[in-house]
Amino acid sequence: MKILFVHNNFPAQFRHLAAHLARDPANEVRAIGADFASAPRGVVLHRYNFQPAQSAETHSFARRFDLECRRAEQALYVASMLNADGFRPDTIVAHGGWGEALPLRAVWPQARIVNYCEYFYRAAESDVNFDPEFPGFGMDGLVGLSARNATNLLALADADLAVSPTRWQRSTFPPEFAQKIRVVHEGVDTELVAPDPEATCRLETGRVVTARDEIVTFVARNLEPLRGYHVLMRALPAILKARPNAIVLIVGGFGVSYGQRPPAGKTWHQIFLDEVAAELDLSRVHFLGHLKYYDYLDVLRVSSAHIYLTYPFVLSWSCLEAMATGCLVVASDTQPVREVIDEENGVLVPFHAPDRLAEAVVEVLSDRARYAPRAAAARRTIVERFDLRTVCLPAMMGVLSDVQARPPRPVEASRLPGAWPMG
């Protein structure tokens, strides 16, 4: 089978699937990505160069779509080159949210396309207007927010099938597309991401901590409100006061991945650290920045209580990986989290209540033996529902098999929007 992956940050969510397919010599696996993309062994990567540019005359509602069209143009150049060289993919797996999927049907009208549906922006029951501390969108902002979905919708119209990693993420998409979108997570390698009672973590001070120490952990790509960094920081004074031997390990960068940006010249990290710094023994709070993957896993393995907080938004890989390593996760009681954590395999607290978060973490640290069964149940949850080899890869291979069994679209009809029936 000839298969093409398309994602600006390839391999991203396609890492495991692409590597699995590339190991079969019967497959020819290629990918299109931006110049910072990389590829697993056996995958031929074709990069494009994209320099974001914005015209001052572009309407505010269309700015994101304008950027995505510019990215689509670069992807089109690469796709056209591959097509001219004789490459005809049987199946294309593409992320629909970056614009790169726009030219795929035009270049390869008879390819089967699987669209990755990560998130659909909406004004309610989502990250928007969730946190009263940060101003929500006005009417113009809500129109602009809706316009962000343009490339997602166009990609869905062109796709033969689609996948979304969780039920909640699928629920953010319009219900008329529900039968087209299957829930298939990219998977957790539970053989690698597993408990290790002998794991160690060396701090910048030179001290080495283990699972026998009292360790509170928090992980986010960047330390920002959408992932609850402000709630964490406001809970820390009470946690450290109640638990004088506790050490806090915080993993993440100081930039912005999602949501609002901080005031000019500042970072969310520093803003919320400054807010509580006078109440903290900062020798017990360690900001580790971005870590190598294996070092990050060791942070999870030594954790006594792992805090995971999020607005109603995409569920983080770190949440599932913390559960897989046997962490006791104290998490926000928000929709994406409730899909994987309950009172049997973790602890849920209201997102906007740092006092409740502190109480829950202190209780866990005070009686770790009592909560150990929940940590074990958390790992079972991941093994049973998200294991890479036994659950997720077979499910994704089933999607590829099903889409490949469909007849190719008639060339003339493929150029008409919505010409292909959903199902």
C-alpha positions in Angstrom: 0.0 0.0 0.0 1.1 3.5 -0.7 0.3 5.8 2.1 0.9 9.5 2.6 0.8 11.4 5.9 0.3 15.2 5.9 1.0 17.2 9.1 3.0 20.4 9.4 4.7 19.0 12.6 4.9 15.4 11.4 5.1 12.8 12.9 3.0 14.3 15.7 -0.1 12.2 16.3 0.9 9.9 13.4 4.2 8.8 14.9 3.2 5.3 16.0 1.0 4.5 13.0 3.6 5.8 10.4 6.4 3.8 12.1 4.2 0.6 12.2 3.3 0.9 8.5 6.9 1.6 7.5 8.1 -1.6 9.1 6.1 -3.6 6.5 8.2 -3.8 3.3 4.9 -4.1 1.3 4.1 -0.4 2.1 5.6 2.7 0.7 5.2 5.4 3.4 5.7 9.1 2.7 4.9 12.3 4.5 4.5 16.0 3.8 5.5 18.4 6.6 7.0 21.8 7.4 10.7 22.3 7.5 10.9 21.5 11.2 9.2 18.1 10.8 11.0 14.8 11.3 10.3 11.2 10.3 10.5 7.8 11.9 12.7 5.2 10.2 11.4 4.0 6.9 9.2 7.1 6.2 10.3 9.4 3.4 9.6 13.0 4.4 9.0 15.8 1.9 9.3 19.2 3.6 8.0 22.6 2.6 9.1 26.0 3.8 6.5 28.1 5.3 7.1 31.7 6.4 3.9 33.1 8.1 2.9 36.3 6.4 -0.2 38.5 6.9 -1.6 41.2 4.8 -2.8 44.3 6.7 -5.8 44.2 4.4 -6.9 40.7 5.4 -10.2 40.9 7.3 -9.8 39.9 11.0 -12.4 37.1 10.5 -10.2 35.6 7.7 -6.7 35.9 9.2 -6.4 32.4 10.3 -7.8 31.1 7.0 -5.5 33.3 5.1 -2.5 31.7 6.9 -3.8 28.2 6.3 -4.3 28.9 2.6 -0.7 30.0 2.4 0.4 26.8 4.1 -1.9 24.9 1.8 -0.2 26.5 -1.2 3.2 25.2 0.1 1.7 21.7 0.6 0.3 21.9 -2.9 3.7 22.5 -4.4 5.1 19.4 -2.7 2.0 17.3 -3.6 2.2 18.4 -7.2 5.9 17.5 -7.3 5.2 14.0 -5.9 2.3 13.5 -8.4 4.5 14.6 -11.3 7.1 12.0 -10.1 4.4 9.3 -10.3 3.6 8.9 -6.7 -0.1 8.0 -6.3 -1.1 7.4 -2.7 -3.8 4.7 -2.1 -4.6 6.4 1.3 -3.8 9.8 2.7 -4.0 10.5 6.5 -4.0 14.2 7.1 -4.6 16.6 10.0 -7.4 18.8 8.9 -6.8 21.8 11.1 -3.7 23.4 9.5 -4.8 24.0 5.9 -2.5 21.3 4.3 -5.5 19.1 3.5 -7.0 21.7 1.2 -5.2 20.7 -2.0 -5.1 16.9 -1.5 -8.3 16.0 -3.2 -7.5 18.2 -6.2 -4.1 16.6 -6.7 -5.2 13.0 -6.0 -8.9 12.8 -6.7 -9.2 9.1 -6.4 -7.1 8.6 -3.2 -8.9 7.6 0.0 -8.5 10.3 2.6 -8.7 9.9 6.4 -9.0 13.2 8.3 -7.7 13.6 11.8 -10.2 15.7 13.7 -8.5 17.2 16.8 -10.7 20.0 17.9 -13.6 22.1 16.6 -13.9 25.6 18.0 -17.2 26.6 19.5 -18.5 29.3 21.8 -20.0 27.1 24.6 -18.9 24.0 26.5 -15.3 24.6 25.4 -12.2 26.5 26.3 -13.8 29.8 25.2 -15.4 31.8 28.0 -14.7 29.0 30.5 -12.4 30.9 32.9 -14.1 34.0 34.3 -10.7 35.4 35.3 -9.8 36.0 31.6 -12.1 38.1 29.4 -14.1 36.2 26.9 -14.8 36.9 23.3 -17.1 39.7 22.2 -19.5 39.2 19.3 -16.7 39.9 16.7 -14.5 37.4 18.5 -17.1 34.7 18.4 -17.5 35.2 14.6 -13.8 35.0 14.2 -13.7 31.9 16.3 -16.3 30.2 14.1 -14.3 31.1 11.1 -11.3 29.2 12.5 -13.2 26.0 11.6 -13.2 26.6 7.9 -10.3 24.3 7.0 -11.5 21.6 9.4 -14.9 21.6 7.6 -13.4 21.6 4.1 -11.1 18.7 5.1 -14.1 16.8 6.5 -16.1 17.3 3.3 -13.2 15.9 1.3 -12.5 13.0 3.6 -13.8 9.5 3.2 -13.5 8.7 6.9 -12.2 10.7 9.9 -10.8 9.9 13.3 -10.8 11.8 16.6 -8.8 10.7 19.6 -11.5 10.9 22.3 -15.3 10.9 22.4 -15.4 14.4 23.8 -13.2 15.8 21.1 -15.4 14.2 18.5 -18.4 15.7 20.2 -17.1 19.2 19.5 -17.6 18.7 15.8 -21.1 19.3 14.2 -23.4 16.4 14.8 -24.1 15.9 11.1 -20.5 14.7 10.8 -20.6 12.3 13.8 -21.2 9.1 11.7 -18.1 10.0 9.6 -15.8 10.4 12.6 -14.6 7.3 14.5 -13.0 7.6 17.9 -9.4 6.1 17.7 -6.7 7.4 20.0 -3.1 7.4 18.7 -2.2 5.1 21.6 0.2 4.9 24.6 3.2 2.5 24.5 2.4 1.0 27.9 5.5 -1.2 27.7 7.7 1.9 27.7 5.4 4.2 29.7 5.2 2.1 32.8 5.9 2.3 36.5 9.5 1.9 37.7 9.9 1.8 41.5 13.6 2.3 41.1 13.3 5.5 38.9 15.3 8.5 40.0 15.2 12.2 39.0 18.2 14.5 39.5 17.4 18.1 40.3 19.4 21.1 39.3 20.6 21.3 42.9 22.2 17.9 42.5 19.8 16.2 44.8 18.4 12.9 43.5 14.7 12.1 44.3 12.9 8.8 44.1 9.4 7.4 44.5 10.2 7.1 48.3 10.3 10.9 48.5 7.1 13.0 48.7 6.9 14.4 45.2 4.1 16.6 43.6 4.3 16.8 39.8 2.8 19.0 37.2 3.3 18.8 33.4 2.2 21.1 30.5 3.8 21.9 27.2 3.8 25.5 28.4 2.8 26.9 31.8 -0.4 28.8 31.0 -3.9 29.3 32.2 -5.6 26.9 29.7 -3.7 24.1 31.4 -4.4 25.4 34.9 -1.0 26.8 35.8 -2.5 29.7 37.7 -4.7 27.2 39.8 -1.6 25.1 40.5 0.4 28.0 41.8 -2.4 29.3 44.0 -2.7 25.8 45.6 1.0 25.4 46.3 1.3 27.5 49.4 -1.2 25.4 51.3 0.2 22.1 50.0 3.8 23.0 51.1 2.7 24.4 54.4 0.7 21.2 55.2 3.4 18.8 53.9 6.8 20.2 55.0 8.7 17.4 53.2 7.0 17.7 49.9 8.9 18.8 46.8 7.2 20.1 43.6 8.5 19.3 40.1 7.0 21.4 37.3 7.7 20.4 33.7 7.0 22.8 30.9 8.1 25.9 28.9 7.4 29.5 29.6 5.8 30.3 26.3 2.1 30.0 25.1 0.7 27.0 23.3 -3.0 27.8 23.6 -5.3 30.5 24.7 -4.6 34.1 25.6 -1.1 35.6 25.6 0.2 37.4 28.7 0.8 41.2 28.7 3.7 42.3 26.6 7.1 41.5 28.1 5.8 39.1 30.7 5.1 35.3 30.9 2.3 33.5 32.6 4.9 31.6 34.5 6.4 34.7 36.1 3.0 36.4 36.6 1.6 33.6 38.7 4.8 32.8 40.4 5.2 36.4 41.6 1.6 36.3 42.9 2.5 33.6 45.5 6.2 33.8 45.7 6.2 35.4 49.2 4.2 32.4 50.5 6.5 29.7 49.0 9.7 28.1 50.0 11.1 28.3 46.5 13.9 25.8 47.3 11.2 23.2 47.3 9.6 24.2 43.9 11.6 23.2 40.8 10.9 24.4 37.3 12.4 21.8 35.0 11.6 23.4 31.7 11.3 21.1 28.7 12.8 17.7 29.3 14.0 14.8 27.1 11.3 12.2 26.9 12.9 9.6 29.1 13.7 12.2 31.8 10.1 13.4 31.7 8.9 9.8 32.2 11.2 9.5 35.3 9.5 12.6 36.7 6.2 10.8 36.4 7.6 7.6 37.9 8.8 9.3 41.1 5.5 11.2 41.6 3.5 10.8 44.7 0.6 13.0 43.4 0.4 14.3 39.8 -1.7 17.3 39.1 -3.5 17.6 35.8 -5.7 20.6 35.0 -7.3 21.7 31.8 -10.0 23.9 30.4 -12.5 21.9 28.2 -10.0 21.3 25.4 -7.8 18.7 23.8 -6.8 16.0 26.4 -3.1 16.0 26.9 -0.9 13.1 26.2 0.7 13.8 29.6 -2.5 12.9 31.4 -2.6 9.5 29.9 1.1 8.9 30.3 0.9 9.9 34.0 -1.8 7.3 34.4 0.2 4.7 32.5 3.2 5.2 34.8 1.0 4.5 37.8 0.6 8.1 39.1 -2.2 9.1 41.4 -3.7 11.8 39.3 -5.5 14.7 41.0 -7.3 16.3 38.0 -9.8 19.0 37.1 -13.4 17.9 36.9 -13.8 19.0 33.3 -15.4 17.2 30.3 -12.3 15.8 28.5 -10.8 14.6 31.8 -14.0 12.8 33.0 -13.7 10.6 29.9 -10.7 8.9 31.5 -10.6 9.7 35.2 -13.2 9.1 37.9 -13.2 8.4 41.6 -12.1 4.8 41.0 -8.8 5.6 39.3 -8.0 9.2 40.4 -9.3 12.2 42.2 -11.4 15.0 40.6 -11.6 18.6 41.9 -13.3 21.7 40.5 -11.0 23.5 38.1 -11.6 27.0 39.7 -10.9 25.9 43.3 -7.2 26.0 44.3 -8.2 25.4 47.9 -10.0 22.1 46.9 -7.0 21.1 44.8 -4.7 21.7 47.8 -6.9 19.7 50.1 -7.0 16.8 47.7 -3.3 16.7 47.2 -2.6 17.0 50.9 -5.0 14.1 51.6 -3.3 11.9 48.9 0.2 12.7 50.4 -1.0 12.0 53.9 -2.2 8.5 53.1 -0.5 7.2 50.0 -1.2 3.6 50.8 -5.0 4.3 50.8 -4.8 5.8 47.3 -2.4 3.2 45.8 -5.3 1.1 44.4 -6.6 4.1 42.4 -3.1 4.6 40.9 -3.1 0.9 39.9 -6.5 1.4 38.4 -5.3 4.4 36.5 -2.7 2.2 34.8 -5.3 -0.5 34.0 -7.5 2.1 32.4 -4.7 3.0 30.0 -3.7 -0.6 29.3 -7.3 -1.6 28.6 -8.5 1.4 26.6 -5.4 3.1 25.1 -2.6 0.5 24.8 -0.8 1.2 21.5 -0.3 -2.4 20.4 -3.4 -4.2 21.5 -6.0 -1.4 21.2 -5.1 1.7 19.2 -2.9 0.4 16.3 -5.4 -2.4 15.5 -8.3 0.1 15.6 -6.4 2.5 13.3 -5.4 -0.3 10.9 -9.1 -1.2 10.8 -9.9 2.3 9.7 -7.3 2.1 6.9 -8.7 -1.3 5.8 -12.3 0.1 5.8 -11.4 3.2 3.9 -9.3 1.2 1.4 -12.2 -1.1 0.7 -14.3 1.8 -0.5 -14.4 2.4 -4.3 -12.5 5.5 -5.4 -14.4 8.6 -6.0 -15.5 9.3 -9.6 -13.0 11.9 -10.8 -15.7 14.3 -12.1 -17.8 14.0 -8.9 -14.8 14.4 -6.6 -14.6 18.0 -7.6 -18.0 18.8 -6.3 -18.3 19.8 -2.6 -20.1 17.2 -0.6 -20.3 14.8 -3.4 -19.2 11.8 -1.4 -21.7 10.4 1.1 -20.9 10.2 4.7 -20.9 6.9 6.6 
